[in-house]
Amino acid sequence: MKARAKRKRRRRGVDVFISHASCDEWVARQIARRLEEFGVRIFLSETDIELGDEDFEERLREALEQCTELVVLLTPEALERRYVWTEIGAAWGARKRVSGILYRITVDELRRAGGVPVMLLKSNLVDINSGGDRFIAQLGKRLGPRRF
């Protein structure tokens, strides 16, 4: 039954793909929960891919193709994760909106880390503590079921 519900969820489409390091799962789930309150359809690997799925990379690809936007939770750990960078590149290459939520890292620290794409540094970054609620509300209003 649980697997059937997940397959049904995938078929109905995805508005936002949330990219994050696995150690930041709890924070990513909170962002997803808030967006779902607006009716936004979310892809979050922990809830949409079952442990042991052989085709998890294909599921990631499908969700990235379906989504309207990618929201990446940028943390010191996320900077070290190849999947996070692959997901950012795939969304950017598909001309999807890419937004970053900063958590435990600043824009200056991102710049110093090097290797961070300029397109990510120059726009669509918000600190979770000083603009996260506003960003989530704007995203929810833009992508929620009441959009026109």
RODO-2510 file (C-alpha; in nm, 4 decimals, decimal comma):
residues 148
     n   res          X          Y          Z
     1     m     0,0000     0,0000     0,0000
     2     k     0,2781     0,2422     0,0943
     3     a     0,4664     0,1817    -0,2334
     4     r     0,1453     0,2327    -0,4315
     5     a     0,0865     0,5707    -0,2632
     6     k     0,4416     0,6776    -0,3477
     7     r     0,3997     0,5750    -0,7124
     8     k     0,0727     0,7696    -0,7249
     9     r     0,2495     1,0724    -0,5756
    10     r     0,5189     1,0576    -0,8439
    11     r     0,2599     1,0345    -1,1212
    12     r     0,0795     1,3488    -1,0104
    13     g     0,3870     1,5609    -1,0748
    14     v     0,6334     1,7572    -0,8728
    15     d     0,6446     2,1316    -0,8195
    16     v     0,9604     2,1539    -0,6090
    17     f     1,2561     1,9191    -0,5850
    18     i     1,4402     1,9728    -0,2552
    19     s     1,8106     1,8965    -0,2846
    20     h     2,0103     1,8505     0,0350
    21     a     2,2805     1,6503     0,2076
    22     s     2,1439     1,3443     0,3866
    23     c     2,2680     1,4739     0,7237
    24     d     2,0371     1,7761     0,6744
    25     e     1,7284     1,5594     0,6248
    26     w     1,5377     1,6968     0,9246
    27     v     1,5670     2,0570     0,8061
    28     a     1,4757     1,9553     0,4494
    29     r     1,1656     1,7795     0,5851
    30     q     1,0606     2,0966     0,7683
    31     i     1,0911     2,2987     0,4472
    32     a     0,8909     2,0315     0,2618
    33     r     0,6230     2,0264     0,5316
    34     r     0,5805     2,4044     0,5161
    35     l     0,5545     2,4019     0,1355
    36     e     0,3034     2,1165     0,1445
    37     e     0,0835     2,3326     0,3703
    38     f     0,0445     2,5573     0,0637
    39     g    -0,0421     2,2564    -0,1528
    40     v     0,2959     2,2505    -0,3247
    41     r     0,3896     1,9058    -0,4545
    42     i     0,7339     1,8133    -0,3218
    43     f     1,0007     1,5632    -0,4157
    44     l     1,2172     1,4686    -0,1196
    45     s     1,4369     1,1635    -0,1657
    46     e     1,3707     1,0283     0,1856
    47     t     0,9970     1,0117     0,1301
    48     d     0,9809     0,9456    -0,2443
    49     i     1,2513     0,6821    -0,2832
    50     e     1,2409     0,3661    -0,0780
    51     l     1,5561     0,2316     0,0821
    52     g     1,7172    -0,0234    -0,1449
    53     d     1,5472     0,0973    -0,4634
    54     e     1,7729    -0,0146    -0,7449
    55     d     1,6710     0,2674    -0,9752
    56     f     1,7064     0,5594    -0,7322
    57     e     1,9087     0,7608    -0,9833
    58     e     1,6336     0,7225    -1,2412
    59     r     1,3790     0,8375    -0,9813
    60     l     1,5938     1,1450    -0,9170
    61     r     1,6087     1,2140    -1,2901
    62     e     1,2303     1,1761    -1,3295
    63     a     1,1620     1,4132    -1,0412
    64     l     1,4073     1,6680    -1,1790
    65     e     1,2365     1,6489    -1,5186
    66     q     0,8916     1,6927    -1,3621
    67     c     0,9689     1,9702    -1,1178
    68     t     0,9120     2,3363    -1,1822
    69     e     1,1820     2,4497    -0,9404
    70     l     1,4748     2,3164    -0,7434
    71     v     1,5319     2,4364    -0,3893
    72     v     1,8725     2,3447    -0,2545
    73     l     1,9460     2,3476     0,1168
    74     l     2,2998     2,4854     0,1220
    75     t     2,5009     2,3798     0,4244
    76     p     2,8713     2,3112     0,4766
    77     e     2,7955     1,9402     0,4258
    78     a     2,5931     1,9985     0,1077
    79     l     2,8970     2,1629    -0,0521
    80     e     3,0729     1,8268    -0,0254
    81     r     2,7941     1,6156    -0,1805
    82     r     2,8209     1,5301    -0,5499
    83     y     2,4502     1,4560    -0,5839
    84     v     2,3635     1,8070    -0,4655
    85     w     2,5847     1,9587    -0,7369
    86     t     2,4526     1,7157    -0,9987
    87     e     2,0950     1,8116    -0,9117
    88     i     2,1770     2,1833    -0,9293
    89     g     2,3445     2,1374    -1,2685
    90     a     2,0586     1,9288    -1,4062
    91     a     1,7970     2,1836    -1,3002
    92     w     2,0012     2,4758    -1,4304
    93     g     2,0618     2,2954    -1,7618
    94     a     1,6880     2,2344    -1,7943
    95     r     1,6297     2,6080    -1,7367
    96     k     1,4424     2,5519    -1,4120
    97     r     1,4454     2,8070    -1,1346
    98     v     1,7139     2,7215    -0,8794
    99     s     1,6936     2,8781    -0,5333
   100     g     1,9215     2,8215    -0,2369
   101     i     1,8345     2,8273     0,1304
   102     l     2,1414     2,8964     0,3411
   103     y     2,1671     2,7106     0,6700
   104     r     2,4775     2,7335     0,8890
   105     i     2,6664     2,9016     0,6030
   106     t     2,6846     3,2555     0,4635
   107     v     2,7173     3,3874     0,1099
   108     d     3,0733     3,4969     0,1927
   109     e     3,1567     3,1438     0,3059
   110     l     3,0115     3,0086    -0,0186
   111     r     3,2317     3,2430    -0,2184
   112     r     3,5397     3,1415    -0,0201
   113     a     3,4577     2,7729    -0,0700
   114     g     3,5200     2,8170    -0,4420
   115     g     3,3652     2,6081    -0,7121
   116     v     3,0173     2,7405    -0,6378
   117     p     2,8473     2,8343    -0,9659
   118     v     2,8124     3,2086    -1,0182
   119     m     2,4479     3,1641    -1,1165
   120     l     2,3804     3,0381    -0,7669
   121     l     2,5744     3,3136    -0,5936
   122     k     2,4247     3,6059    -0,7796
   123     s     2,0556     3,5418    -0,7137
   124     n     1,7929     3,3400    -0,5347
   125     l     1,9767     3,2859    -0,2064
   126     v     1,8044     3,3332     0,1261
   127     d     1,9193     3,2665     0,4807
   128     i     1,6826     3,0272     0,6552
   129     n     1,6807     3,2402     0,9720
   130     s     1,6329     3,5833     0,8191
   131     g     1,4189     3,5223     0,5137
   132     g     1,3256     3,1550     0,5070
   133     d     0,9620     3,1982     0,6113
   134     r     0,9043     3,4761     0,3576
   135     f     1,0699     3,2738     0,0798
   136     i     0,8616     2,9648     0,1589
   137     a     0,5410     3,1716     0,1649
   138     q     0,6235     3,3304    -0,1721
   139     l     0,7072     2,9939    -0,3230
   140     g     0,3912     2,8431    -0,1770
   141     k     0,1741     3,1184    -0,3203
   142     r     0,3440     3,0941    -0,6597
   143     l     0,3225     2,7142    -0,6903
   144     g     0,0345     2,6162    -0,4639
   145     p    -0,2991     2,4932    -0,6014
   146     r    -0,4533     2,8410    -0,6008
   147     r    -0,2130     2,9768    -0,8620
   148     f    -0,3641     3,1153    -1,1825
***
